[in-house]
């Protein structure tokens, strides 16, 4: 997975996440939207609507936190959740 920051302000981030598809991006967006400080989270993968870009571009808008910190917290949450699922499956 390769990341490329396209635009960043104190409360907004646009970042390309190379090599991912709708499956991962929907999970990431869902976790971000569950976060209290996130005002909006969306992604775009449509090259016709995004000037020919084919890799997903995630946009995160926070209320007050650094959006990179919000993204890192979301990634950690996904790791924790998948770990809990793996443990539950092993125990079944």
C-alpha positions in Angstrom: 0.0 0.0 0.0 1.4 3.3 -1.0 0.1 6.7 0.3 0.4 10.0 -1.4 -0.9 13.2 0.3 -2.6 15.3 -2.3 -3.8 18.1 -0.1 -3.7 18.7 3.7 -4.9 21.5 6.0 -5.4 21.5 9.7 -8.8 19.7 9.4 -8.9 18.3 5.9 -7.0 15.6 4.1 -7.0 14.3 0.6 -4.8 11.2 0.2 -4.3 8.6 -2.5 -4.2 5.1 -1.3 -2.7 3.0 -4.1 -3.5 -0.6 -4.6 -6.8 -0.7 -2.7 -10.3 -1.3 -3.9 -13.8 -0.7 -2.8 -13.7 -3.5 -0.2 -11.0 -1.8 1.9 -12.0 1.7 1.2 -15.6 1.1 2.4 -14.3 -0.4 5.6 -12.0 2.5 6.2 -14.6 5.1 5.4 -17.1 3.3 7.7 -14.7 3.4 10.6 -13.9 7.0 10.0 -17.6 7.9 10.0 -18.0 6.3 13.4 -15.4 8.7 14.8 -16.9 11.6 16.8 -14.5 14.2 15.4 -15.0 13.3 11.8 -17.3 15.7 10.0 -17.1 13.8 6.6 -15.3 10.9 5.0 -15.6 9.8 1.4 -13.5 8.3 -1.4 -13.5 8.5 -5.1 -12.3 5.8 -7.5 -14.0 6.9 -10.7 -11.4 8.0 -13.3 -14.0 9.7 -15.5 -15.1 12.0 -12.7 -11.6 12.6 -11.2 -9.5 13.6 -14.2 -8.2 10.1 -15.0 -7.0 9.0 -11.6 -7.5 5.3 -11.0 -6.3 4.9 -7.5 -8.7 5.7 -4.7 -8.6 9.1 -3.2 -9.8 9.4 0.4 -11.1 12.7 1.7 -11.4 13.2 5.5 -12.7 16.3 7.2 -12.4 16.6 11.0 -14.0 19.0 13.4 -10.7 19.9 15.1 -8.2 17.1 15.0 -5.3 16.6 12.6 -6.8 14.4 9.9 -3.7 12.3 9.6 -4.1 11.4 13.3 -7.7 10.6 12.7 -6.7 8.3 9.8 -4.1 6.6 11.9 -6.6 6.0 14.7 -9.0 4.5 12.1 -6.3 2.2 10.8 -5.6 1.1 14.4 -9.3 0.4 15.0 -9.5 -1.8 11.9 -6.4 -3.7 13.0 -8.0 -4.2 16.5 -11.3 -5.4 15.0 -9.8 -7.8 12.5 -7.6 -9.2 15.3 -10.7 -9.8 17.5 -12.4 -11.5 14.6 -9.4 -13.7 14.0 -9.3 -14.7 17.7 -13.0 -15.5 17.7 -12.7 -17.7 14.6 -9.7 -19.6 16.2 -11.7 -20.1 19.3 -14.8 -21.4 17.5 
